[in-house]
Amino acid sequence: MPRNGEPARRRLQQAAVELFCERGYDQTTAAEIAARAGVTERTFFRHFPDKREVLFDGQAKLRELLTDAIARTPATLKPLETLYRAFRSVEKPLEDNRPFSFPRQQVIDRSPALQERELAKVAALAEALAQALRRRGVDERLAALAARTGMETFRHAVESWLADPAGGVGAHLDRAFDELHGLAASFSTRKTRHRQ
């Protein structure tokens, strides 16, 4: 995509979210999004394969940022520490994108089809994180468990931050990972077996 196409891409994303909020996702067409953005429908399809991808466009960039951060993390760190550092490294892009992310999430929350799409994207991102951990020598199964657990903790933090931006996304990440640590520390299979 030509670099000068980025402003049009941003206008399309903004127009789409506005229309989805005003009319609903299902009632909005690609042609209407293009018209609101001041471009042709053909331009819309040069940027996005369909209207739902307007909402998920940032996933590829987020994956790249997170996997690069994992690769740069000191090798001495444990898997969850590595993921925590990677998630903290994307604070600024998340904060910068909040004016788009907040209404975007409202649109997704109102559409079962978009929720399903989001779950598929999250699963793909968790797998990319697991692969990045495996490249660091983490056992295959442990990498998958850490990536899925870390990804859900990250999502929990971001959802909490979107609902209440006080303290910034970093504070919500800290709290979510502290809560995860507390949950894990309070459980032991040995203790549970003895109580049966």
N, C-alpha and C positions, 0 to 999 in steps of 0.2 A: 504494500500500500504506500503510495507516495506520502512523504512527510507532510506536504501541504494539505493532505486530506484529514489530518488530525482534528482541526477545528470543526469540520463537518461531522466527523464521528462523534465528537463531544456534544454537538448540537442535537444530533439524532438521539443520543442517549438521554439528554435532558428532556427533549420533546416526548420521547417514549414514556418516561416516568411520569411526566405531567399528565399525559393523556390516559395512562393506565390508572392514575389516581382519580382523575376526573370522571372517566367513563367506564373503567374496568378493563382488565386485560383482554378478555374475550371479545369485547365490543370495539376494540381498537384495531385498525388495520395498518399494515406497513405503509400504505399510500398516505394515510392520515398523519402518521409519524413524519414521513418525508415532507409533507406539506407544512406541518408545524415548524419543522427545522429549516424550511426554505430551500430544500433540495428536491431532486426528482426521485421517484420510486426506484429507478435504476441505480441511483447513487446509494440509496439505502441498501440494496442487495449487493453492491460492491463491498460494503463494509460488514454486513451481517447476513448470514444464511437465512435467518428467519427472525421474527420479532422477539421471540423469547431470548435469543442470544444477546440482545441488547442489554439484558439484565445480568448476564453471566460473562460479559466480555473481559472483566478484570481477572478471571480465574487463572488464565495462562501466565499473566505477569506475576500474580501472587505466588504461583507454584515456582516460578523462576527465582523470585526473591528468597523464598523460604529454603529451597534446595541449595541455593548458593550460600545462604547463611549457615546451613548445616555443614556444608563442606568446609567453611572457614572456622568453625567452632573448634576449640582445643580438643585434641584426641582423648584427653584425660577425663572429659565430662561423660557422665552416664547418659543414656538415651533421653530420659525426660528432661534433664538439665539442658541437653543439646536442643531439644525442641522448644523449651521455654525461651532460651536465648534467641532462637530463630524467630519465634513469634514476637518477642520484644523488638527485634530488628525492623519489623514492618509497622511499628507504631505511627511514624510520620505519614506514610502513604494512607494508612487507615484514617487517621485524623483528617488529612487533607480531603479525603473522599467522602467524609460524613454527610455533606449536603446531598449527595447522590445516594449513599448507602441507606440512609434512614427511610426515605420514601420507597426505595427499591424493596426493602425488607417488608414494608407494609403491603406492597403489591404481591409479593411472594406469599405472605401469610394468608392472603385472601383467595389463593388459587391452588387447589390440590395438584393440578398438573405441574405448576411451577415448583411446588414443594417437592414433588417427586424428582423433578429435574435437578433441584438444588441438592437433594440427597445423593444423586448419582455423581454430581460434580464434587461433593465433599468426599465421597468414597474414592474417587479418582485422585483427589489431592492427598488423601491419607496414604494411598498406595505409593504415590510419588515420594512422600516423606519417608515411608518405610524403605523404599529403594535407596534413598539418600543415606539412611542409617546403615543399611547393609553394606554400602560402599565404604563405610567407616569401620567395618568389621563386626557390626552387631549381628548376633544370631538371627536367622531368618524369622523364626516365630516370635522372638522377643521384639524384633524391629516392627513387625506387624502389630503386635499388642501395644507397644509404646506409641506408634504412629496413630492408631485409631483412638487410643485413650487421650493422647495429646491433642488430636484434632477436635475431639468432642469438648475438651476443656477449653480450647481456643474459641470454638463456636459459642460455648456458654458465656465466656467472657465478652465476646463481641456483642452478643444479643443483650447482655446486661448493660454494656456501654451504650448501645443504641437506645435502650429504654431510659438510661440515666447517664448523660455524658460527664457528670461531676467526677473530677479527678483524672479524667482522660482514660484512654483505653489501657494504658500501662497499669493503672491502679486496679482495673477490673481483671487484667491478666494475673497480677500478683495475687489478688483475692481468690480467683478460680484455682490457681495452682496450689495455693496454700490449703484450700478446701479439699482438693484432690489428695494432697499429702495427708491431711487429717483423716480423711475417709480410709485411706490405705493403712495408715498407722493404727487405726482403731480396730482393725480386723485381723484375725489369725485363724487359719483353718484348724490348727491344733486346738485352740480354745473352743471353737464351735463344735468340733468332733467330741470333745470331752463333755459338753453340755447335753449331748443327745442321749 
